[in-house]
Amino acid sequence: MTVNSQYMQKMNRLSVLNYVRRNPNVSRPTIAKNIGLSLPSLTNITQYLIKKNLLVENGTESVDRVGRKSTLLRFYHEAYRLICVYIKVNCINIAYTDLAGNIINLVSINLEKSDNKTIFETAVRNIASFLKQYNTDDILAISIAVSGIVLDDSKLVLSTSLKAKSIDIVSTLKKYTDIPVFLENVTLLRAVWCFSCNNNSLKQDNMIFIDLQDGIGACQFYKGEVNKFMLGEIGHTTVEKDGDRCFCGNKGCLEIMCSPERVMRIYKEISGVEYDVSLEYISDKYKSGEKFANIAVNECAEYLGIGLANIINICKPSVMVINVGNFAPLRPVIERAKDVMNKRAYSALLQDLIIQEVNVKIEQIIEGAAFHTCNKLFDISYPGGIIE
């Protein structure tokens, strides 16, 4: 068999596997038709994938016709395992899951005022300890999610929430295990859950996910796939040339100019209160018409609205999903920001725009991490793996 034919065989196997992953309980004739393979070729491929414990037969199709009904196939996500990790400034979540992100075991390690070095050392130590509990032959990969700029699936370049720069946790973990390790921006994983795992009815060619949790990030899905060339760090775009200093070193970054912390600081400064105030407190004051809350909310919402308008003018999305994140207790900022967005974005780009809000939880991040990790493991460009 030539190298080219081996490559084509592997590509066909992966195409079938990924089609079934995205279309559970599907018949062989349907797969063959949509993939563009002959039924005999498709049958050989599915037999191979069944032997690899990646597909499993799951009943027969329910159709009203004479003749033999086709057997249905689904992705056998229960056969293998993943380790999915989410590192936050105050907590490290480590989950042992199947390939669909169903949690078998979840451990949360709470952190108190730790610096970024301690946070990542604690993460590595606990992941290594976690691995000792299980049969690592069944674990296909480790997926680590962080808030910040991630390059090459391995290096954390910048994280404002973690106060970290140039962290290479992947290389450190490889000293403890041979299991593949992927580092991902958590915004991307939230977006994957929303657009790929959530049975979202708003399937469009061009969708934007805006993440307001631990900074401000964005992710674009174009024709059902992540746009890998959009870094999505809109939180570090400049919206005020002489604004507050951001952790990245620049002044006037979007996420520093409209952060929940800035809303609370502005409110305390102009109201003169000497006690700490919460976002819920400011929200209640805003709703009651208090001028100090109105000023604080509108000041930060103006910048957020500018950021949203810039995304629309650049990307022309048909769907915008906003993860309310840290602003969940302060709804007026989001509502006011959408008003500013509608005034500043080009009107023709707003006519058919659908806006939806979500609040993505840890379990959903893990589900998104599992789906995205499988995308990588079952991609033709991924070296090795269980598909030959």
Summary of the structure (lengths in Angstrom):
residues: 388
radius of gyration: 23.5
end to end distance: 13.0
largest distance: 79.9
contacts: 1267
relative contact order: 0.11
helix: 43%
strand: 23%
